[in-house]
Amino acid sequence: MRIAVIGGGPGGLYFAYLWKKRHPDALIDLFEQNAAGATWGFGVVFSEQALEFLRADDHDTVDAITPRMESWKNITLNLRGESVEIDGVGFSSIGRLDLLRILQQRAASVGVTPRYETLIQSADQLTGYDLIVAADGLNSLVRRTFEGDFGTSLSYSANKFAWYGTSKRFETLSQTFVATDLGSFNAHHYRYSPSMSTFLVECDLATWQRYGFAGKTVEESQAICERVFASTLDGHRLVSNKSVWRNFPWIWNEHWSFKNMVLIGDALHTAHFSIGSGTRLAIEDAIALAKALEAERDIPAALDRYQTERKPIVKKLVTAARTSAGWYEKFPEHMRLGLMDFAYSYITRSGRIDDARLRAMSPSFMSHYEASKHRLQQGGSKG
């Protein structure tokens, strides 16, 4: 089988590696428009079981990635100069470029030679392939060319965000919420190496407009964010890498394949950064596609199987991501809550965690939260 993989991100690289490893005689061409060492963003974050889904099938890749990861067990929320930790919510992170380099090495080890700085401008360039795997991200050429056939929908979250890095080291995945005279900001920040952290700044549209960010340069916006989060950054600067303000795009496709073309990763679906699952979803898509192709004799049947088995799983997670994003679109309102109520609202925002699960997952936090509620009730009854 001759396969073209469009896109050299985690999903495309992992599918090419996985298929070539299992089928050494396969002919795989991977096309990536950027250079091998180019990437945007800084770190990527995974939930606690981030790579466990890989270990059973591919422990070598897990063993290559794990030593490069930073890990922690708690989330820290910062509001009005106070902090609260939510225990038992583990995450791991790695620099996006580090992850790409590891996956590039894995692909090379099985004989995949990606064609970097090669731009595919038309689907006509892809004739002669038995299968075309579109792993070319948010702006996927394949998806845009056939969006009616894929049943594509595209919408945007109302909040604005800019993705920075910083040399300030944060011990846990943290959220810092800051109220200013012109509006409220939130920063998602976590270390992805011993000396670097992701620092994603978010605000609602009203705040963004009052600050006049539409007319600011990247440097001017960065300077404002540094002032807003001066105490959090503790003297460290923000680092920009295409750090422009944007709205989060919601991409969904009802049909996951068309003819011999199939979508994976962000080309197929997006999940809000507040649940940290985009890269994992792309890699899991690659695994599911490979398994479907191995389970069926012909490609159309395999692509149908890929969608049938994978779609319900992805839809459930994307639904939770949309609910989480909805909480963030109203975070200035949530900031009016007391610290413990705010933290409870935050950790239950996706609708997937009830009190019983929270007691089992985060016993220390839940103990403090329930004690605070009890004190309030006792105070009210005395009045």
N, C-alpha and C positions, 0 to 999 in steps of 0.2 A: 504494500500500500504506500502511495506517495502522499505525504501530508505537508501542507503549508500552515505554519503557525504565524499569525500576524500579531506582533507585540512581544517585547522582551521583558515584561514585568514578571512578578512572581508566578502568576497563573500560567502564562505562556511558557516560561522557562521550565516550570515544573512539569507541565504536560509533555513537553518535548523530551525532557530527561526521562520521565517515567515510561513513555512509550518506547523510546529507543533502548532503554535498559531491558525491557521485557521482550522487545522485538528488534534484535540487533540488525536484522536485514531490512528494516523499514527505512524508507528515504524521507527524511524530515528537513525541510527548509524553514528556518525561523528568521523572520524579517523584523528589524527594529529601526525606527527612524532616527533615534538618538545614538550618541556614542555609548560605548560600554560603561563608561564611568559617570554618565550623566543621570541625574535623578532630581526630582523636586520633593520638597518636604524634608523631614528630618528623621524622626524615629517612627516605628510602627509598634503598636501595642497589641498584645494578645491576652485573652483571659487565662486564668490559672492553668486550665487544661489545654493550653494553646497548641502544643505539639503532640499531645498524647494520641490524637486521632491519627497521627502519622506513624507512631512508633511500631504498631503491629505489622505494618506493611513495609516500612522504610526506616528502620532504626538507624541506618548509617547517616541519612540526612539529618535526623533529629540530633544525633551525636555531633554532627558538624555545626549545627546551629546553636545548640544549647550553651556551649562555653562562651559564646559571644553575647548572651542575653543578660539583661539586668532583671532582677525579680524582687517582688515584695508581697506582703500579705495583707496590707491594709490600704484603705483609701482615706485621705485627709481632706476635710472640707474646711475652708477658711471664710468666715463671714463676720464683718464688723470688728475685726481685730481678734476674734475668738476662733478657736479651732476644735474640731471633733474628729476622732478617728473611728472609722467603721471597720471592724476586724473581720477577718475571714474572707475578704474579697481579693483574692490573689491575682496578680497580673505579671506578665513578662514583656519586655520590650527589646528591640534591637534596632540599630540604625538601618534605615531603608537601603542605603548603599551597601552596607555590610551584608544584608540579606541577599541582595541581588548578586553580589560577588560570590557568595557561597553557592547559590543556585547556578550561577554561570560555571563555576568549577565542577559542580555535579553534572551539569549537561555536557561539559567538555570531556569528563571522565568516561562517558559512554559513547562518545563520538559525534555529538551534536556540535556543529560549528555555526553559531548565529551570524547572520549578516547584519552587522550594525551600520548605522548611517545609510540605511537603505529605505527609502520612502516608497510605500505602495500608494499610488495615487488613484488607481482605478481597479475595480474587481476584474477587469479584462486582463490584467497582468497575472492573474491567478489561474488561467486556464491550464488544463493538463494535470491538475491535482485531483486525487480521489476524495480528499477531505480538506476543508479549509477551517481552521480553528481560529476564530476571531477573539484574541485576547488583547485587543488594542485599546482598552480603557474607555473612559468617559466619552471621548470623541471618536469612537470606533468608525472607521471608514465603511466596514462591511455593514454594520447596523444602520448607519445613516443612508447608505445606498439603497437598502431594502427595508426601510423602517415600516412601510406598510405591510410587507410580508411577515415581518417579525412581530407586528402588533405593538410597536414601541409607544410608550407614554413617557413624557418628560415634564417634570414640574420642579419647583424650587422652594426650599424653606425660606421663611421671611427673614431670619436672622442673617447678619453679616459675620464673616470670620476671616481672619488672616493667620497663616501658619508660619510661625517663627521658630527659631531655636535659641538657645542661650547656654553659656558656660556655667550657669548656676546649677548646682547639683541638688535634686530633690529626692528625698529618701523614699517617698511613696508616690503613687499616682495621686495627684492633688487637684483640687478645684478651688480657685480663689475668686470670690465674688466681691466686687467693689462698686460702691455708689459714689458718683461724682455730682457736681452741680448741674451737669448737662445730661446725665443719664447713667445707666448701669452697665458694667462690663463683667465678663466672666473669663477666666483663663483656665484651660486644661493643661496641666504641666506634669511631666514625668521624665526621669532620666532614661536615656537609651544607651549610654556608655558611661564609663566612670567619670567622664569630664564634660558630657553634653546632655542637654535635655530638650525635649520638644516643648514649645510654649505657644499654644494655640489660643488666640484672643478672639472673643465673640461678643457681640452686642446686638441689641434689637435695632430695627430700622430707624426708630425715632431718635435713639442716641446717635447712631451713625450720621443721620442728617444734621442733628444739632451741632456735631463736631465738624461738619463740613468736609467729611472724608472724601466725598466725591471729587472735590477740587484739590486734594492733597497729593503730593508725590509719595512714592513708597517710603522715602526717607522721612518725610514729615509725619506720615502715619506712624512709622516706627517710633519716632521721638515722642509722640503723644502717648502711645502704648507704654513706653518706658516710664513716662511720668505717672501714668495711672497706676502702674504696678511697681512703682519704685521700691516700696517696702518689701514686696515679694521677691524682686530681683536682687535686692541687697547689694547694689553697686554694680551688678553685672549688666552687660548690654544685651539687647536682642540681636539676633543674627538673621538676616533676610536671605531667602532663596526663592525668588519669584513670589514674594510674600505680599500679594495683592489682595484687596478685599474681594470676597466672592460670596455667593449664596450656595448652600449645599444643593446639588442636583439630585433629584429622585428619578432614577431610570428603572423602568420595568418593561419586560417584553413578554407578551402572552405566548408567543411562539419562539422556542429556543433555537430552532433551526429552520433553514430554508434551502431547498435543494441539497447541495453537499456542503453547506456552510453552517457552522454552529458557533454560538456565543458562549463565552465564559467570563467570570469576573465582572469588573465594572462595565464592560461592554454590555453585559446582560442585566445586571441589577446593581443597585448601590444600597449600602446600609450606613446610616449616620455615624459619624466619627465618635459620638458619645457612647457607643457600645463596643467600639474597637474590634470589629469583625471583618472589615473589608478584605484584608490580605488572606485571612484564614478562609473566607468564603471562596476566594479565587483558587486557592490551592485545593480545597475540597471539591470545587467544580471540576478541576483537572483530574482528580482521582475518580470522581463519579463518571466522567466522560470515558476515561480509559477502561474502567470496569464494564461499562455498557458496550463499548466497542468489542471487548473480548467475549462478551456474553452472547452476542448476536452474529449471525453469519453475514448479513449485509448491512451496509451503512445506514440506509433509511430506518431500518428496524432498530439499530443501535441508537440513533439520535432520538427516536421516539422513546426508547427505554430510558435514556439519560434524562429527558424532560419529565417523564412519568414518575420516576423514582426520586429525583432530586428536587423538583419544583415545590412539593409540599413542605419540605424541610426549609428551603430558602424563604418561602413565603411567610412561614411562622416567624423566622428571625427578622425579616424585613418589617413585618407588622409591629414587632416589639421595638424595632429601631424608630419607626415612625411615631410610636407613642412616646418614646424617650425624647425625640426631637421636639414633640409638642410641648413637653415639660420645659425644655430650654427656651422655647419661643415665649414663655411667660415667666422666665426666671426673675425679672425685676419684681413681679408680684410675689413670688415665693420668698424673696429676700426680706419681706416684711414679717415673716414668721420668726418665732424664737429659734435659737440655734438647734435644739434637739428636734423640734417639729420640722424645721427646714431639712435636717439631715434625713429624717424619716421619709419626708416627701421625696427627697432625692433618690434614696436607695430603692424605693418602691415604685419609681416613676414609670417603668416599662410594663407594669401589670403582671410580671412573672413571679414576683416574690410576695408571699403573704406573711402574716406574723409568725406562723408556725415555722416556716422555712427560715425566716430571719432569725428566730431564736436559735435554731440549729446552726445556721451559717455564721452569725455574728453575735454570739452570746454576750460578750462584754458590752457592745453597743446597745443591744436590746435591753440589757439589765439597766443601763444608765437611762435609756429612753423611758422605760416603764416606770422607773423610780421618779423621773422628772414629772411624768403625767400624774403619778400618785401624789406628789407634793402639791401640784397645782389643784388637784381635786380636794385635798385636805384643806388647802388654803381657802378654796371657794366655799367649802362646807362650814368653815369657821365664821366666814363672813355672813 
